[in-house]
Structures are given as structure tokens and as C-alpha cells.
Amino acid sequence: MVVALIIACEVGFWVLLALGLGVRYLLKWRRTSVVLLLCEPVLELVLFVATAIDLKNGAEPSWEHGLAALYIGYTVAFGHYTIRWLDGHAAHRLGGGPPPPKPPRYGRARARHEAKLWLRAVLGGAVALALLQLAVWYVGDSGDVSSLRAFQGTAVRAVVIYGLITLSYTIWPRKEPGGTDEEHRPATEKESVRS
């Protein structure tokens, strides 16, 4: 039941997002679009309540409950970012606005961008850990909470791996092809003779 609800929430997220942006830019109904987009967090609330009721009714804690916590954490951390990103594209394609700025691809700017995204992942991981810990306390000694503990480890590992990838952008920044590196390299002997 919980997995089906997670899938329904994910589908609902994209349906509400498409409706909200379509109403905003095709029909020019800004207030209606705001109401539709504000319904997005209700989906996570429904998933949270349904998961709690499932545990309360005696369901054995399982990977499904852990997945629900990870999904809610991800949506809390990246939901608004995703909506804002797609809103910029919809404003450009459907509303005649300027093209949205692209994320930086090279150097320190890319490292800063990745660090901001990693901080979102930290937020999502913290939310998931908190929800999983609440579920562990809720179930108490009466049930097997090993799957919930395993998903806490999964959340921590995901954040650490993402952090290592982000750190790689800082340690080994991607260089722009034909950019500043080319301009600052020392001239070879042949180039010195020519000039």
C-alpha cells in the first residue's frame, strides 16, 4: 500500500506541476496556478499520515516505510527547487520570457553550484533521518525496526557520496575549453620566436 501511495504522490506531483504551470502561462490564471502549486506539499502530508496509520494499524516496519521517509525528505529538499526550475522554462517557452539562466559548467562557480545542491541533499537526508527516527520511537520495542535503521544508513550514505562528488568539483574543477588556462600558459619557444 505504501509503495502505491509513493507512486501516486510522485505522479500527483508532476500532474499538479503541469496543471499549475499550464494554467499560469496558457490561461494566464496566476491565482489558480498558485493554489495548484501550493497543493504540492499536501501530497507529502498525505504520504506521511498514511505511513503513520499503516504503522499504527500493526504493519511490520519494512523497506516501504523507509522509502516513504526518503521520498518525503527528497521532496522537502528538492521540490521547490524543481518547481522554480521548471517555472523558468515554462515562462520562457509558454510565456515568452527570457531563457532561464543555465547552471555554471566550469570552475569555482560550478563547485559553488554543486555545494548548494549538496546542502539541499543534507536537508533531505536530515528530514528522512528525523522521520525514520520518529518511526523507530513510534514502533518502540514491540516491532522489528531493523529496516528503518537500514534506511537511516542509506540516507547517510547518499549524503556522504553526494558530498564526495561535490568535493571533487572543488578539488578538481572542470576547466573551460579554450578558456583562461590557454591564455595564462607560458609561450613555447616557437611561439616566442614568432612574436
N, C-alpha and C positions, 0 to 999 in steps of 0.2 A: 504494500500500500504506500509506504513512504517513497519508494523509488518512483512509482507512478505519479505521486504528488510533486516530486522534484522535477520530473519531465514536464508535468503540466505547468509548474511555475516558470520553467525556462521558456516554454512555448508562449505562455501568457506574457512574459517579459517582452519578447520580441513582437508579439501581436499588439500589445499596448503601445510599445515604442513606435511601431509602424503607423498605427492609428493616430497617435499623438502628433507625430511629425507630418503625416499626411493632412490632418485637419488643420495644422498650423500653416503649412505652406501652400496647400492646394485650395483649401476653402477659406483661408485667412481667419479662422476662428481661434484666436490666440487663447482666450479664457478656457475654451473647451479643451484645447491641447494641454494646457497647464493641469487641468483636472485629470485628464487621462494619464499624463506623466506622473502625477502625484499618487496615482493608484499603484505604481510600481512597488513601493515599499510594503503595500498591503499583502502582496504575494508572499514576501518573506515572513511576514507576521503569521499568515495562514499556515505556512510550512512549519514554523516554529511551534505554533499551538497544536497542529496535528501531530507533530512528533512527540510533544509532551503528553498529549492524550493517549497516543499509542503506548508510550512507556507506562503511563498511569493505569491503563487497562491490562497491564500484566505482560506486555510484549517483552520478550527477552532482548536486551540491548544487542544490536548487531551492526554490521557494516553500513546498513541503510541509515541508521541514526547518525553514524559518524559522517557519512556522505552528506546528509542534510545539514549538519553543522558546518562542514567545509563549504558547501554551496552558499549558505547564508553569509558566511564570512567573506567569500569572494564577492558576492553581490553587494555587500555593505562597502567593501573597499573599492571595487571597480565599477559598480553600477552607474554612479553619477558621472564618472569619467567617460564611460562608454556612451551614455546619453548625450553628453556635451560634445563628444567627438562626432557622433552621427548627426547631431543637430547642426554642426558646422557644415557638414557635407550636404545635408538636406537644404540648408539655407542657400548654398551655392548652386546646387542642381535644380531645386524646385522654386527657390525664391529669388533667384537672380543676384544673390550676394557674391561677395568676393570669395575666391577659393580659400579654404581654411589653411592655416599655416601647417606645414609639414614638420614633424619632429626632426631635430637635428640628426645628421647621419655620421658626423665625424667629430673627433677631438674631445675636448673637455665639455663642450655643450652636450654631446651625446652622453657622456658619462653622467652629467647632472640630470639629464632627462631619465636615464635608466635608474639613477638613485631615487628620484621622485616616485617612479613606478614601484621600486622595491619597497619604499616606505608604505605604499598602498598595500603591498603584499604583507608587510609586517602587521598592518592594521587588520587585514583579513585573517591572518593567522591568529592574532590575538583574540578576535571575535570568535573564531572557531574553537580555540582553546578554552575560552570562557564558557561557551555553550556546552562543550563536551564536559568540562568540569562540573557545571551545574547538573548535567545529566547524571554524572557519576554520583554526586551527592544525592540527587533525587532518587536514584535506584537504591543507593545505600548498600548495606551488606546482604540484602535479600537476593541480589541477582549477580550474574557474571558480567563485570564491566570491562573485561579484557579487550573487547573490540573497540570500546570507547577510548581506552588508554592507547590502543594501537593507532587510532586516528589522531590522537594528540601528537604522537610521534610523527605521523605523516605530515601534519600541519607544520611542525617544527622543521622537519627535513625539507619540505618545499620552500620554506622561507630561507633556510640556510643555503640551499642550492641556488635559489634566485639571487641571494646576496653574493655568492661566489661569482656568478655570471656577471652581476653588476660590478663587482670589484675588478673583474677582468677588463671592463671598459675604462676603468681608471688607470690600471697598471699598464695596459697595452691599448691606448686609444687608437681607434681606427683613423688612419691618415687620409686626407682628401687627395684623390689622384690629381697630380699636376698642380698641387696647391703650394703652400708655404714651404714645404720641405724642399721642393725643387728650387725655389728662389733662394734659399739660405745655404744650399750646399756649396762647398768650395769649388772653384773652377778647376777643370783638369788642365794639363799642360797644353794640349792642343787648343782649348778654348782661350787660354791666356795668350798664346801666340797670335791667334786671330784678332784679338782685341788690341 
